[in-house]
């Protein structure tokens, strides 16, 4: 089997979540290939200027390829996978797509009209042409099938993973990263984009209600509605936000490990990797009680409604003031996170390629 994997999302200097998902897939798949299998790591020509950022691959069964528009990649693939909810214009080979979430269709508040229209067009295309559609959680699958029920026979859930680098980090390393990034000695942590969907003002009011004196570190780039979000959070008394800017992947495990609690009480997630990364680093996590987060956390994090600042605050306060609870969440979180590996993601994704061919 010759697999074409679109790695465009990973070909950029600062990867987002989908970029990392793609990078991990292309790194894990080669170890699972049979002697007659080949992997074509394909990027759109629009990323040519960032070609140095392509994931490094040292395997004779992997080839780098380019494609654009109606021009497909060289190498005669048997199946093509679009891991960023985007399919190529042609239909020469069976198509597989990953849909991470459909948040833009759930509410008019989470994205502008142009973004929603663009995403809806892509989802219609996937529903029409993809032989297999992969979702990172059953919650994401249900959201999509409510709008495109015809996809149900072709839908599969393949959970995402946690990089092996995300483990509890030694105090010395945590101290070095904290000093270099100018982080406070104790802090709550949020990792993710600054956008309306992420409920940062709601979490800020929760920290205000908790009244535990923790500065709040944000790691993530500005996105939809960021300026208004930053202004609103600044107006919430008793909440000190620290933004270290872009944090290198190598430093993230130490940033997680130095936190007292990870706050991820967002309005909607298709999976929620920061919650699992926090657990993998041995940090208690507070998540939303909706979307995919309860499914992903598996009872190993405290849950709160995103529109209930009192509940968010109570959860944070319980973790900070109850060492026994915090220790229990750390232990259960570590065990839960151990089940989410990129090797598993790649293995189950490879099975979806075979199903697409069948």
C-alpha positions as CSV (number, residue, x, y, z in Angstrom):
1,X,0.0,0.0,0.0
2,X,1.3,3.5,-0.9
3,X,0.0,6.1,1.5
4,X,-0.1,9.8,0.7
5,X,-0.3,11.9,3.9
6,X,-0.8,15.6,3.6
7,X,1.7,17.1,6.0
8,X,1.0,20.8,5.1
9,X,-0.2,21.6,8.6
10,X,3.1,20.6,10.0
11,X,5.2,22.7,7.6
12,X,5.4,25.9,9.6
13,X,7.8,27.5,12.1
14,X,5.2,27.5,15.0
15,X,2.9,24.5,14.8
16,X,-0.6,24.5,16.2
17,X,-2.4,21.4,17.5
18,X,-3.3,20.0,14.0
19,X,0.3,20.6,12.9
20,X,1.6,18.5,15.8
21,X,-1.0,15.8,15.2
22,X,0.2,15.6,11.6
23,X,3.9,15.6,12.6
24,X,3.4,12.8,15.0
25,X,1.5,10.7,12.5
26,X,4.2,11.0,9.8
27,X,6.9,10.1,12.4
28,X,5.0,7.1,13.8
29,X,3.6,5.5,10.7
30,X,7.0,4.3,9.2
31,X,7.6,1.9,12.0
32,X,4.2,0.2,11.2
33,X,4.7,-0.2,7.5
34,X,5.0,-3.6,5.9
35,X,7.9,-4.4,3.6
36,X,5.8,-3.5,0.5
37,X,4.3,-0.3,2.0
38,X,5.4,3.2,1.2
39,X,4.6,6.6,2.8
40,X,4.5,9.8,0.7
41,X,4.8,12.8,3.0
42,X,3.1,15.4,0.8
43,X,2.9,19.2,1.3
44,X,1.1,21.8,-0.7
45,X,3.4,24.1,-2.7
46,X,2.0,27.1,-0.9
47,X,4.3,26.0,2.0
48,X,7.4,26.0,-0.2
49,X,9.0,28.9,1.6
50,X,8.7,26.9,4.9
51,X,10.1,23.7,3.4
52,X,12.9,23.6,5.9
53,X,10.2,23.0,8.6
54,X,9.1,19.7,7.1
55,X,9.3,16.9,9.7
56,X,12.7,15.1,9.4
57,X,12.2,11.5,8.2
58,X,15.0,9.0,7.8
59,X,13.4,5.9,6.4
60,X,13.9,4.4,2.9
61,X,10.1,3.8,2.7
62,X,9.3,7.5,3.2
63,X,9.5,10.0,0.4
64,X,8.8,13.8,0.5
65,X,6.4,15.1,-2.2
66,X,4.7,18.3,-3.2
67,X,1.2,18.9,-4.7
68,X,-1.1,21.7,-5.4
69,X,-4.6,22.2,-7.0
70,X,-5.2,19.5,-9.6
71,X,-1.6,18.4,-9.6
72,X,-1.3,15.4,-7.3
73,X,1.8,14.0,-5.7
74,X,4.2,11.8,-7.6
75,X,4.4,8.2,-6.5
76,X,1.0,6.7,-7.5
77,X,-0.5,6.5,-4.0
78,X,-3.3,4.0,-3.2
79,X,-4.9,6.2,-0.5
80,X,-4.7,9.9,0.4
81,X,-5.2,11.2,4.0
82,X,-6.1,14.9,4.7
83,X,-5.5,15.2,8.5
84,X,-6.6,18.9,8.6
85,X,-10.2,18.4,7.4
86,X,-9.2,19.3,3.9
87,X,-9.2,17.1,0.8
88,X,-7.5,17.6,-2.5
89,X,-9.4,18.7,-5.5
90,X,-8.9,15.4,-7.4
91,X,-10.5,12.0,-6.8
92,X,-7.9,9.7,-8.3
93,X,-7.4,7.7,-5.1
94,X,-9.6,6.7,-2.1
95,X,-9.7,9.7,0.3
96,X,-9.5,9.7,4.2
97,X,-10.1,12.8,6.2
98,X,-9.7,13.7,9.9
99,X,-12.2,16.1,11.4
100,X,-11.0,17.4,14.7
101,X,-14.1,19.3,15.7
102,X,-17.1,21.3,14.3
103,X,-17.1,24.2,16.8
104,X,-17.6,26.7,14.0
105,X,-21.0,25.2,13.3
106,X,-22.1,25.0,16.9
107,X,-22.4,28.7,17.6
108,X,-22.2,32.0,15.8
109,X,-20.0,33.3,18.6
110,X,-17.0,31.0,18.1
111,X,-15.9,32.2,14.6
112,X,-16.7,34.9,12.0
113,X,-19.1,34.3,9.0
114,X,-16.3,33.7,6.5
115,X,-14.6,31.1,8.7
116,X,-17.8,29.3,9.3
117,X,-18.8,29.3,5.6
118,X,-15.3,28.0,4.7
119,X,-15.4,25.2,7.2
120,X,-19.0,24.2,6.3
121,X,-17.9,23.9,2.7
122,X,-15.0,21.6,3.7
123,X,-17.3,19.4,5.9
124,X,-19.8,19.0,3.0
125,X,-17.0,18.0,0.7
126,X,-15.7,15.4,3.3
127,X,-19.2,14.0,3.7
128,X,-19.5,13.6,0.0
129,X,-16.1,12.3,-1.0
130,X,-14.2,10.7,1.9
131,X,-14.3,6.9,2.2
132,X,-13.3,7.1,5.8
133,X,-13.7,10.0,8.3
134,X,-11.6,9.9,11.4
135,X,-12.6,11.8,14.6
136,X,-10.5,12.1,17.8
137,X,-13.4,11.5,20.1
138,X,-16.9,10.1,20.1
139,X,-18.1,13.5,21.1
140,X,-16.6,15.0,17.9
141,X,-18.1,12.1,15.9
142,X,-21.6,12.7,17.3
143,X,-21.4,16.5,16.6
144,X,-20.5,15.8,12.9
145,X,-23.1,13.1,12.4
146,X,-25.9,15.4,13.7
147,X,-25.2,17.5,10.7
148,X,-24.0,14.9,8.2
149,X,-25.7,11.6,9.2
150,X,-24.8,10.0,5.9
151,X,-21.2,9.7,7.1
152,X,-22.0,7.2,9.9
153,X,-21.1,4.0,8.0
154,X,-17.7,5.6,7.2
155,X,-16.9,7.2,10.6
156,X,-14.2,6.0,13.1
157,X,-12.9,7.3,16.4
158,X,-9.1,7.4,16.7
159,X,-7.9,9.1,19.9
160,X,-4.9,11.4,19.7
161,X,-1.8,11.0,21.7
162,X,0.7,12.6,24.1
163,X,4.3,13.0,23.2
164,X,6.7,10.9,25.3
165,X,8.4,14.2,26.3
166,X,5.4,15.1,28.5
167,X,6.4,13.6,31.8
168,X,6.9,15.0,35.3
169,X,10.0,17.2,35.0
170,X,12.8,17.4,37.6
171,X,12.6,20.4,39.9
172,X,16.0,21.7,38.6
173,X,14.8,21.8,35.0
174,X,11.5,23.4,36.1
175,X,13.4,26.1,37.9
176,X,15.6,26.8,35.0
177,X,12.7,27.1,32.5
178,X,10.7,29.2,35.0
179,X,13.6,31.6,35.5
180,X,14.3,31.9,31.7
181,X,10.6,32.5,30.8
182,X,10.1,34.8,33.8
183,X,7.3,32.7,35.3
184,X,6.1,33.1,38.9
185,X,7.0,30.6,41.6
186,X,3.4,29.2,41.8
187,X,0.8,29.6,39.1
188,X,-2.3,28.2,37.4
189,X,-1.7,27.3,33.7
190,X,-3.7,27.6,30.5
191,X,-2.3,26.2,27.2
192,X,-4.1,26.9,24.0
193,X,-5.1,29.7,21.6
194,X,-6.7,32.9,22.9
195,X,-10.1,32.7,21.3
196,X,-13.8,33.0,22.2
197,X,-14.3,29.3,22.2
198,X,-11.7,28.8,25.0
199,X,-13.7,30.7,27.6
200,X,-10.8,32.6,29.1
201,X,-13.0,35.3,30.7
202,X,-15.1,32.5,32.3
203,X,-12.0,30.8,33.7
204,X,-10.7,34.2,34.9
205,X,-13.8,34.8,36.9
206,X,-13.4,31.3,38.3
207,X,-9.9,32.1,39.5
208,X,-11.2,35.3,41.0
209,X,-13.9,33.2,42.8
210,X,-11.3,30.7,44.0
211,X,-9.3,33.5,45.6
212,X,-6.2,31.4,46.0
213,X,-3.6,34.0,44.9
214,X,-2.3,32.1,41.9
215,X,-1.0,34.1,38.9
216,X,-2.4,32.7,35.7
217,X,0.1,31.8,32.9
218,X,-1.2,31.7,29.4
219,X,0.7,29.8,26.7
220,X,-0.8,30.3,23.3
221,X,-1.2,32.6,20.3
222,X,-4.0,35.2,19.8
223,X,-6.9,34.0,17.7
224,X,-10.6,34.9,17.1
225,X,-11.7,37.7,19.5
226,X,-8.3,37.9,21.3
227,X,-8.2,41.7,21.8
228,X,-11.6,41.8,23.4
229,X,-10.7,38.8,25.6
230,X,-7.5,40.3,26.8
231,X,-9.3,43.6,27.7
232,X,-12.1,41.8,29.5
233,X,-9.7,39.6,31.6
234,X,-7.6,42.7,32.5
235,X,-10.8,44.2,34.0
236,X,-11.4,41.2,36.4
237,X,-10.0,42.2,39.8
238,X,-7.5,39.8,41.5
239,X,-6.5,37.9,38.3
240,X,-2.9,38.4,37.2
241,X,-2.2,37.1,33.8
242,X,1.4,36.2,32.7
243,X,2.1,35.7,29.0
244,X,5.6,34.4,28.3
245,X,5.0,34.5,24.5
246,X,5.8,31.5,22.3
247,X,7.1,28.6,24.4
248,X,9.3,26.1,22.6
249,X,8.1,22.5,22.5
250,X,11.1,21.4,24.5
251,X,10.1,23.7,27.4
252,X,6.4,22.9,27.6
253,X,6.8,19.8,29.8
254,X,8.6,21.9,32.4
255,X,6.0,24.7,32.2
256,X,3.3,22.1,32.8
257,X,5.2,20.5,35.6
258,X,5.7,23.8,37.4
259,X,2.0,24.5,37.6
260,X,-0.2,24.0,40.6
261,X,-3.3,23.4,38.4
262,X,-4.1,23.3,34.7
263,X,-7.3,25.1,33.8
264,X,-9.0,24.0,30.6
265,X,-12.7,24.7,31.1
266,X,-13.5,25.6,27.5
267,X,-16.8,25.9,25.7
268,X,-16.1,23.1,23.3
269,X,-13.3,20.7,22.3
270,X,-13.1,17.9,19.8
271,X,-10.4,16.3,22.0
272,X,-8.4,18.6,24.2
273,X,-4.7,17.7,24.2
274,X,-3.6,20.2,26.8
275,X,-5.7,18.4,29.4
276,X,-4.0,15.1,28.7
277,X,-0.5,16.8,28.5
278,X,-1.2,18.3,32.0
279,X,-2.1,14.9,33.3
280,X,1.0,13.3,31.7
281,X,3.1,15.8,33.6
282,X,1.5,15.0,36.9
283,X,-0.5,18.2,37.3
284,X,-4.1,18.2,38.5
285,X,-6.5,19.5,35.8
286,X,-9.9,21.2,35.8
287,X,-11.8,20.6,32.6
288,X,-15.2,21.5,31.1
289,X,-18.2,19.2,31.7
290,X,-19.1,19.3,28.0
291,X,-17.7,18.5,24.5
292,X,-15.0,15.8,24.4
293,X,-13.3,16.7,27.7
294,X,-15.2,14.5,30.1
295,X,-14.7,11.6,27.7
296,X,-11.0,12.3,27.3
297,X,-10.3,13.0,31.0
298,X,-12.1,9.8,32.0
299,X,-13.0,10.9,35.5
300,X,-9.3,11.8,36.3
301,X,-9.9,15.5,36.4
302,X,-12.3,17.8,38.1
303,X,-15.2,19.0,35.9
304,X,-17.0,22.4,35.9
305,X,-19.5,24.1,33.6
306,X,-17.8,26.7,31.5
307,X,-20.5,29.3,32.3
308,X,-20.4,28.7,36.1
309,X,-17.5,30.7,37.6
310,X,-18.4,29.5,41.1
311,X,-18.0,25.9,40.1
312,X,-14.7,26.6,38.3
313,X,-13.4,28.5,41.4
314,X,-14.5,25.7,43.7
315,X,-12.6,23.1,41.7
316,X,-9.4,25.2,41.6
317,X,-9.7,25.9,45.4
318,X,-10.2,22.2,46.2
319,X,-7.0,21.3,44.3
320,X,-5.0,24.0,45.9
321,X,-6.2,23.6,49.5
322,X,-6.5,19.7,49.6
323,X,-3.1,18.0,49.1
324,X,-4.7,14.6,49.3
325,X,-7.1,15.4,46.4
326,X,-4.3,16.9,44.4
327,X,-2.1,13.8,44.9
328,X,-5.0,11.5,43.9
329,X,-5.7,13.5,40.7
330,X,-2.0,13.4,39.9
331,X,-1.8,9.6,40.2
332,X,-5.0,9.0,38.3
333,X,-4.1,11.5,35.7
334,X,-0.7,9.9,35.0
335,X,-2.4,6.5,34.6
336,X,-5.0,7.9,32.3
337,X,-2.5,9.8,30.1
338,X,-0.4,6.7,29.7
339,X,-3.1,5.2,27.5
340,X,-2.9,8.0,24.9
341,X,0.1,7.4,22.7
342,X,0.9,8.6,19.2
343,X,1.9,5.0,18.3
344,X,-1.6,3.9,19.0
345,X,-3.0,6.8,17.0
346,X,-0.8,5.8,14.0
347,X,-1.7,2.1,14.3
348,X,-5.4,2.8,14.3
349,X,-5.1,5.3,11.5
350,X,-3.3,2.8,9.4
351,X,-6.3,0.4,9.9
352,X,-8.5,3.2,8.5
353,X,-6.4,3.4,5.4
354,X,-6.9,-0.3,4.9
355,X,-10.6,0.0,5.4
356,X,-10.7,2.8,2.8
357,X,-9.1,0.5,0.3
358,X,-11.4,-2.4,1.1
